[in-house]
């Protein structure tokens, strides 16, 4: 954005505009007093909801360098990180740079340049304000503008094909690309990745990993998509209680890794009672094939445009609950979803349909449109009780009931 010292000085001379905001900083004993957290969060949100920009800390409204005390720069940086993480929803990850710039009297003053990229999501402050940058100031988005912004950023276009801000070619794992496309493709890698939309060109003409490309082939997808993981917890009882918590984990990595690790976690912790009338016979709580299908569906079809929302998997003594981010589209209902085909993330689904699970050796998505039916029918056949889907706001909850132990049935 501001690539050199001369770029920064030119901006200070030009004054505040659609991409630049100047802020003097006043410090207390422990942290920043001015600007206050909500005001600074508002500036960052406004830039993220527009085309991006930078806040210059240590510069007054006239563009005059006042500087920051070098001994307190660490405190100011930590304050910036805290505000952009805790006072912006979803959190914003700015690039923080230092610059030594001339004061009016001739000595250099230290300035922090807080660069905020154009957001992948729609952002607001923790106070509930949706701002946008217009000219040299921020203003509230009116309802019509806010609706259009939501449409532009994830609701009315193919979200998984969008470029991920900050994600570059080097964020993709070459070994994963080799396994999928072959180590020696017939066309150059750059052209192949662009053709398959693993990499796309953003509005500034820069090549970025797409959402689906990063989820399928990223080294660490959560570094740029921080909510794209599965939160898993195992309880010995039948309710959410810290006293009953047996195991908790965050399953990160690529989409295929998350699916296999989540399935393995349930296999590890679900009960497998047995009886030995004439040789051992196991009675696992869940049909693992149906369970695997449910996790694949959650990862493949969740709404990745919902910043801050993650998949949640809870294993209780009597059931498994799987929460997937995103409500149903207008054409789909709880009643007809087993019989209709809807693909929210078409590019990600196309990758998963050609990727093989290390656990099963088969493609993650072998047949389109049969996943929900298989989850319902195979689980009911195994346990005697049909799974249930429920909509809870912007989450789809699937409950799969555990098979009763043969010892319980005998009592």
C-alpha positions as a printed NumPy array, in Angstrom:
array([[  0.   ,   0.   ,   0.   ],
       [  2.719,   2.447,   1.058],
       [  5.793,   0.732,  -0.285],
       [  8.439,   3.335,   0.518],
       [  9.258,   6.255,   2.793],
       [  8.633,   8.661,  -0.076],
       [  5.132,   7.17 ,  -0.536],
       [  4.41 ,   7.841,   3.137],
       [  5.755,  11.4  ,   3.003],
       [  3.724,  12.11 ,  -0.135],
       [  0.607,  10.917,   1.685],
       [  1.317,  13.111,   4.721],
       [  1.677,  16.139,   2.441],
       [ -1.514,  15.26 ,   0.588],
       [ -3.53 ,  14.769,   3.781],
       [ -6.195,  12.314,   4.84 ],
       [ -8.231,  10.648,   2.104],
       [-10.005,   7.393,   1.269],
       [ -6.907,   5.338,   2.134],
       [ -5.248,   7.311,   4.947],
       [ -6.221,   8.347,   8.49 ],
       [ -3.913,  10.28 ,  10.842],
       [ -4.023,   9.824,  14.622],
       [ -2.062,  11.4  ,  17.421],
       [ -1.467,   9.093,  20.368],
       [ -1.722,   9.903,  24.064],
       [ -0.412,   7.352,  26.524],
       [ -1.281,   6.528,  30.105],
       [  0.796,   4.573,  32.56 ],
       [ -0.137,   1.234,  31.046],
       [ -1.65 ,   1.71 ,  27.606],
       [ -3.113,   4.074,  25.018],
       [ -5.597,   6.696,  26.253],
       [ -6.311,   8.332,  22.899],
       [ -7.61 ,   7.356,  20.432],
       [-10.058,   5.199,  22.381],
       [-10.501,   1.567,  21.389],
       [-13.945,   1.936,  19.776],
       [-12.811,   4.899,  17.651],
       [ -9.688,   3.124,  16.427],
       [-11.662,  -0.076,  15.757],
       [-14.104,   2.021,  13.737],
       [-11.334,   3.35 ,  11.51 ],
       [-10.04 ,  -0.169,  10.853],
       [-13.541,  -1.529,  10.196],
       [-14.248,   1.344,   7.787],
       [-11.13 ,   0.565,   5.756],
       [-11.862,  -3.182,   5.754],
       [-15.421,  -2.566,   4.54 ],
       [-14.122,  -0.29 ,   1.76 ],
       [-10.976,  -0.885,  -0.287],
       [ -8.439,  -0.945,   2.525],
       [ -6.23 ,   1.797,   3.918],
       [ -3.802,   2.759,   6.661],
       [ -3.948,   4.486,  10.026],
       [ -0.831,   6.541,  10.787],
       [ -0.224,   6.618,  14.547],
       [  1.946,   9.516,  15.684],
       [  0.704,  11.998,  13.053],
       [ -1.741,  14.848,  13.72 ],
       [ -4.756,  15.768,  11.583],
       [ -2.687,  18.203,   9.521],
       [ -0.2  ,  15.493,   8.546],
       [  2.515,  16.771,  10.914],
       [  4.712,  14.083,  12.454],
       [  4.508,  14.185,  16.262],
       [  6.125,  10.81 ,  16.81 ],
       [  5.769,   8.055,  19.396],
       [  8.039,   7.382,  22.404],
       [ 10.3  ,   4.529,  21.33 ],
       [ 10.241,   3.021,  24.825],
       [  6.449,   2.576,  24.553],
       [  6.162,   1.309,  20.982],
       [  5.738,  -2.269,  22.204],
       [  2.776,  -1.192,  24.343],
       [  1.188,   0.629,  21.402],
       [  1.65 ,  -2.34 ,  19.067],
       [  0.043,  -4.659,  21.622],
       [ -2.849,  -2.235,  21.989],
       [ -3.361,  -2.245,  18.212],
       [ -3.392,  -6.055,  18.144],
       [ -5.837,  -6.2  ,  21.057],
       [ -8.23 ,  -3.679,  19.501],
       [ -8.234,  -5.237,  16.035],
       [ -8.743,  -8.684,  17.582],
       [-11.222,  -7.921,  20.367],
       [-13.038,  -4.789,  19.157],
       [-13.5  ,  -5.775,  15.503],
       [-15.91 ,  -8.522,  14.462],
       [-14.684, -10.623,  12.726],
       [-11.136,  -9.836,  13.9  ],
       [ -8.918,  -7.822,  11.568],
       [ -5.275,  -8.707,  11.055],
       [ -3.447,  -5.524,  10.096],
       [  0.116,  -5.198,   8.894],
       [  2.026,  -3.041,  11.399],
       [  5.06 ,  -1.17 ,  10.064],
       [  7.448,   1.338,  11.643],
       [  8.729,   4.461,   9.9  ],
       [ 11.142,   7.182,  10.989],
       [  9.847,  10.467,   9.57 ],
       [ 11.034,  14.073,   9.951],
       [  9.375,  16.283,  12.57 ],
       [  8.964,  20.039,  11.912],
       [ 12.063,  20.812,  13.996],
       [ 14.176,  18.432,  11.917],
       [ 14.609,  15.377,  14.173],
       [ 13.07 ,  12.043,  13.23 ],
       [  9.893,  10.82 ,  14.897],
       [  8.74 ,   7.222,  15.056],
       [  5.39 ,   6.535,  13.365],
       [  3.409,   3.295,  13.213],
       [  1.661,   2.599,   9.92 ],
       [ -1.286,   0.257,  10.489],
       [ -2.252,  -1.172,   7.108],
       [ -5.723,  -2.714,   6.828],
       [ -6.545,  -4.748,   3.741],
       [ -9.916,  -4.844,   2.026],
       [-11.938,  -7.334,   4.052],
       [-12.961, -10.774,   2.926],
       [-15.974, -10.432,   5.242],
       [-18.252,  -7.608,   6.371],
       [-16.813,  -6.15 ,   9.574],
       [-18.294,  -4.231,  12.492],
       [-17.051,  -2.884,  15.808],
       [-17.752,  -4.681,  19.072],
       [-20.185,  -1.828,  19.716],
       [-22.254,  -3.032,  16.742],
       [-21.357,  -0.236,  14.278],
       [-20.855,  -1.015,  10.584],
       [-18.607,   1.669,   9.126],
       [-17.267,   2.359,   5.648],
       [-14.55 ,   4.777,   4.549],
       [-15.798,   7.587,   2.328],
       [-13.25 ,  10.237,   1.395],
       [-11.342,  11.383,   4.467],
       [-13.786,  10.106,   7.084],
       [-15.744,   7.054,   8.148],
       [-19.514,   6.859,   8.266],
       [-22.169,   4.337,   9.182],
       [-23.461,   2.06 ,   6.476],
       [-27.181,   2.572,   5.921],
       [-29.331,  -0.596,   5.669],
       [-29.4  ,  -0.719,   1.868],
       [-25.631,  -0.294,   1.62 ],
       [-25.065,  -2.929,   4.284],
       [-27.287,  -5.405,   2.446],
       [-25.381,  -4.828,  -0.784],
       [-22.047,  -5.246,   0.99 ],
       [-23.165,  -8.575,   2.442],
       [-24.201,  -9.621,  -1.051],
       [-20.848,  -8.603,  -2.498],
       [-18.829, -10.355,   0.187],
       [-20.02 , -13.86 ,   0.372],
       [-23.762, -14.089,  -0.081],
       [-24.595, -13.522,  -3.753],
       [-21.494, -14.844,  -5.472],
       [-19.305, -17.925,  -5.295],
       [-17.447, -17.254,  -2.102],
       [-14.985, -20.149,  -2.236],
       [-13.575, -18.815,  -5.523],
       [-12.712, -15.42 ,  -4.048],
       [ -9.09 , -14.358,  -3.462],
       [ -8.004, -14.501,   0.179],
       [ -6.41 , -11.169,   1.179],
       [ -2.76 , -11.692,   2.046],
       [ -2.624, -15.302,   0.813],
       [  0.042, -15.81 ,  -1.851],
       [  1.316, -18.706,  -3.958],
       [  3.89 , -19.601,  -1.295],
       [  1.053, -20.279,   1.183],
       [  0.16 , -23.374,  -0.858],
       [  1.764, -26.721,  -0.022],
       [  3.646, -28.021,  -3.049],
       [  3.504, -31.658,  -1.894],
       [ -0.301, -31.464,  -1.765],
       [ -0.407, -29.876,  -5.221],
       [  1.909, -32.594,  -6.586],
       [ -0.308, -35.319,  -5.116],
       [ -3.41 , -33.827,  -6.708],
       [ -2.173, -32.615, -10.1  ],
       [  0.971, -34.71 , -10.546],
       [  4.539, -33.579,  -9.994],
       [  5.072, -32.713, -13.668],
       [  1.93 , -31.156, -15.155],
       [  1.741, -30.665, -18.898],
       [  1.378, -26.89 , -18.577],
       [  3.36 , -24.479, -16.351],
       [  2.332, -24.479, -12.69 ],
       [  1.292, -20.836, -12.715],
       [ -1.112, -21.347, -15.589],
       [ -2.446, -24.592, -14.107],
       [ -3.244, -22.979, -10.76 ],
       [ -4.966, -20.045, -12.466],
       [ -6.946, -22.342, -14.777],
       [ -8.195, -24.464, -11.866],
       [ -8.869, -21.38 ,  -9.68 ],
       [ -6.546, -22.571,  -6.944],
       [ -5.03 , -19.134,  -7.513],
       [ -7.08 , -16.132,  -8.678],
       [ -6.305, -12.517,  -9.475],
       [ -7.592,  -9.912,  -7.015],
       [ -8.838,  -6.392,  -7.76 ],
       [ -5.295,  -5.021,  -7.589],
       [ -4.053,  -7.495, -10.192],
       [ -2.192,  -9.614,  -7.622],
       [ -2.359, -13.393,  -7.665],
       [ -3.853, -14.791,  -4.455],
       [ -4.839, -18.246,  -3.271],
       [ -8.61 , -18.668,  -3.5  ],
       [-10.657, -19.691,  -0.469],
       [-11.093, -23.22 ,  -1.853],
       [ -7.467, -23.367,  -2.993],
       [ -6.226, -22.466,   0.481],
       [ -8.585, -24.932,   2.196],
       [ -7.599, -27.773,  -0.136],
       [ -3.873, -27.121,  -0.584],
       [ -2.756, -24.552,   2.015],
       [  0.229, -25.008,   4.298],
       [ -1.635, -23.399,   7.202],
       [ -5.075, -22.299,   5.965],
       [ -6.028, -20.879,   9.365],
       [ -3.292, -18.233,   9.133],
       [ -5.511, -16.43 ,   6.585],
       [ -8.887, -18.086,   7.332],
       [ -8.755, -18.199,  11.137],
       [-12.241, -19.709,  11.627],
       [-11.854, -22.543,   9.117],
       [-11.341, -25.365,  11.612],
       [-13.262, -27.9  ,  13.712],
       [-13.623, -27.407,  17.441],
       [-14.064, -30.843,  19.025],
       [-14.907, -31.87 ,  22.577],
       [-15.693, -35.194,  24.266],
       [-17.901, -35.433,  27.378],
       [-18.538, -38.453,  29.578],
       [-22.067, -37.271,  30.344],
       [-24.994, -36.047,  28.258],
       [-24.552, -32.271,  28.649],
       [-21.999, -29.51 ,  28.118],
       [-20.189, -29.46 ,  31.439],
       [-16.552, -28.752,  32.202],
       [-16.776, -31.359,  34.957],
       [-17.582, -34.018,  32.332],
       [-15.014, -32.864,  29.75 ],
       [-12.724, -35.725,  28.735],
       [-10.915, -34.262,  25.741],
       [-10.884, -31.004,  23.745],
       [ -9.061, -30.183,  20.538],
       [ -8.953, -27.801,  17.602],
       [ -8.634, -29.749,  14.354],
       [ -6.777, -27.502,  11.932],
       [ -4.937, -27.872,   8.657],
       [ -6.362, -28.557,   5.208],
       [ -9.961, -29.65 ,   4.667],
       [ -8.964, -33.286,   4.045],
       [ -6.861, -33.36 ,   7.215],
       [ -9.702, -31.946,   9.295],
       [-12.127, -34.585,   8.001],
       [ -9.812, -37.528,   8.672],
       [ -8.753, -36.228,  12.084],
       [-12.342, -35.607,  13.184],
       [-13.391, -39.108,  12.121],
       [-10.382, -40.61 ,  13.901],
       [-11.218, -38.653,  17.069],
       [-14.743, -40.087,  17.192],
       [-13.431, -43.584,  16.491],
       [-10.975, -43.177,  19.337],
       [-13.442, -41.946,  21.956],
       [-16.756, -43.603,  21.073],
       [-17.654, -46.632,  23.168],
       [-17.324, -50.093,  21.608],
       [-19.029, -52.51 ,  24.002],
       [-18.697, -56.182,  23.171],
       [-20.181, -59.525,  24.086],
       [-18.717, -62.979,  23.7  ],
       [-21.375, -65.638,  23.299],
       [-19.19 , -67.487,  20.803],
       [-16.321, -65.216,  19.869],
       [-16.059, -61.466,  20.397],
       [-18.671, -59.215,  18.791],
       [-18.245, -55.427,  18.965],
       [-21.114, -52.936,  19.099],
       [-19.692, -49.491,  18.234],
       [-21.903, -46.52 ,  19.102],
       [-21.911, -45.093,  15.568],
       [-21.824, -46.249,  11.972],
       [-18.428, -44.781,  11.176],
       [-19.171, -44.55 ,   7.436],
       [-22.245, -42.411,   8.067],
       [-20.343, -40.346,  10.594],
       [-17.489, -39.778,   8.127],
       [-20.063, -38.643,   5.552],
       [-21.545, -36.169,   8.046],
       [-18.145, -34.605,   8.735],
       [-17.368, -34.41 ,   5.002],
       [-20.681, -32.614,   4.452],
       [-19.997, -30.155,   7.247],
       [-16.54 , -29.241,   5.931],
       [-17.555, -29.189,   2.261],
       [-20.816, -27.257,   2.6  ],
       [-20.402, -24.906,   5.569],
       [-20.636, -21.179,   4.915],
       [-17.057, -19.9  ,   4.919],
       [-18.276, -16.347,   4.408],
       [-19.402, -16.223,   8.048],
       [-16.364, -14.772,   9.766],
       [-15.766, -16.085,  13.283],
       [-17.946, -19.18 ,  12.773],
       [-16.382, -22.628,  13.015],
       [-17.577, -26.226,  12.849],
       [-18.265, -27.646,  16.31 ],
       [-18.282, -31.371,  17.101],
       [-19.435, -32.553,  20.534],
       [-19.364, -36.24 ,  21.515],
       [-21.619, -37.078,  24.466],
       [-22.379, -40.389,  26.15 ],
       [-25.662, -40.755,  24.246],
       [-25.228, -38.704,  21.058],
       [-22.97 , -36.769,  18.718],
       [-23.738, -33.134,  17.845],
       [-22.25 , -31.542,  14.74 ],
       [-22.768, -27.795,  14.229],
       [-22.04 , -26.409,  10.754],
       [-21.888, -22.673,  10.027],
       [-24.528, -21.376,   7.636],
       [-28.282, -21.557,   7.209],
       [-30.042, -23.362,   4.362],
       [-30.464, -21.561,   1.015],
       [-33.951, -20.503,  -0.06 ],
       [-34.53 , -23.598,  -2.192],
       [-33.653, -26.077,   0.552],
       [-35.597, -27.071,   3.67 ],
       [-35.029, -29.528,   6.492],
       [-37.74 , -31.693,   4.958],
       [-36.374, -31.88 ,   1.393],
       [-32.604, -31.677,   1.979],
       [-32.245, -35.467,   1.815],
       [-33.666, -35.48 ,  -1.714],
       [-32.239, -32.327,  -3.275],
       [-28.723, -31.395,  -4.315],
       [-27.218, -28.09 ,  -3.247],
       [-23.518, -27.257,  -3.34 ],
       [-22.524, -24.091,  -1.518],
       [-18.783, -24.394,  -2.238],
       [-18.623, -25.851,  -5.716],
       [-14.872, -25.429,  -6.176],
       [-13.999, -26.987,  -2.816],
       [-16.414, -29.85 ,  -3.494],
       [-14.773, -30.484,  -6.87 ],
       [-11.378, -30.775,  -5.157],
       [-12.669, -33.088,  -2.404],
       [-14.409, -35.305,  -4.963],
       [-10.968, -36.073,  -6.444],
       [ -9.022, -36.286,  -3.174],
       [ -8.637, -39.597,  -1.382],
       [ -8.996, -39.99 ,   2.348],
       [ -5.933, -41.453,   4.022],
       [ -8.285, -43.246,   6.357],
       [-10.515, -44.956,   3.759],
       [ -8.446, -44.791,   0.571],
       [-11.536, -43.531,  -1.265],
       [-12.549, -40.102,  -2.521],
       [-14.135, -37.878,   0.098],
       [-17.145, -37.237,  -2.134],
       [-17.907, -40.26 ,  -4.3  ],
       [-21.516, -39.551,  -5.197],
       [-23.33 , -36.24 ,  -5.332],
       [-26.701, -35.883,  -3.645],
       [-26.673, -39.072,  -1.556],
       [-24.759, -37.839,   1.501],
       [-27.664, -36.706,   3.676],
       [-29.724, -39.811,   2.83 ],
       [-26.817, -42.044,   3.741],
       [-26.279, -40.234,   7.045],
       [-29.959, -40.604,   7.964],
       [-30.578, -44.148,   6.737],
       [-27.308, -45.82 ,   7.737],
       [-27.326, -44.229,  11.179],
       [-30.948, -45.221,  11.775],
       [-30.19 , -48.773,  10.625],
       [-27.266, -48.922,  13.048],
       [-28.847, -47.357,  16.123],
       [-32.588, -47.763,  15.597],
       [-33.106, -44.02 ,  15.908],
       [-33.141, -41.523,  13.049],
       [-30.684, -38.569,  13.23 ],
       [-32.16 , -35.093,  13.474],
       [-31.314, -31.871,  11.631],
       [-32.225, -28.517,  13.211],
       [-31.626, -24.905,  12.225],
       [-30.294, -22.672,  14.991],
       [-29.97 , -19.208,  13.493],
       [-26.897, -19.287,  11.234],
       [-25.983, -22.864,  12.23 ],
       [-27.193, -26.255,  11.049],
       [-27.161, -28.831,  13.863],
       [-27.022, -32.553,  13.144],
       [-27.642, -34.917,  16.073],
       [-26.705, -38.582,  15.614],
       [-27.861, -40.833,  18.425],
       [-25.541, -43.46 ,  19.887],
       [-26.316, -47.172,  19.666],
       [-27.299, -48.611,  22.991],
       [-24.978, -51.14 ,  24.537],
       [-26.138, -54.779,  24.232],
       [-25.747, -54.958,  28.009],
       [-28.311, -52.139,  28.403],
       [-30.712, -53.862,  26.011],
       [-30.406, -57.101,  27.962],
       [-31.4  , -55.446,  31.247]])
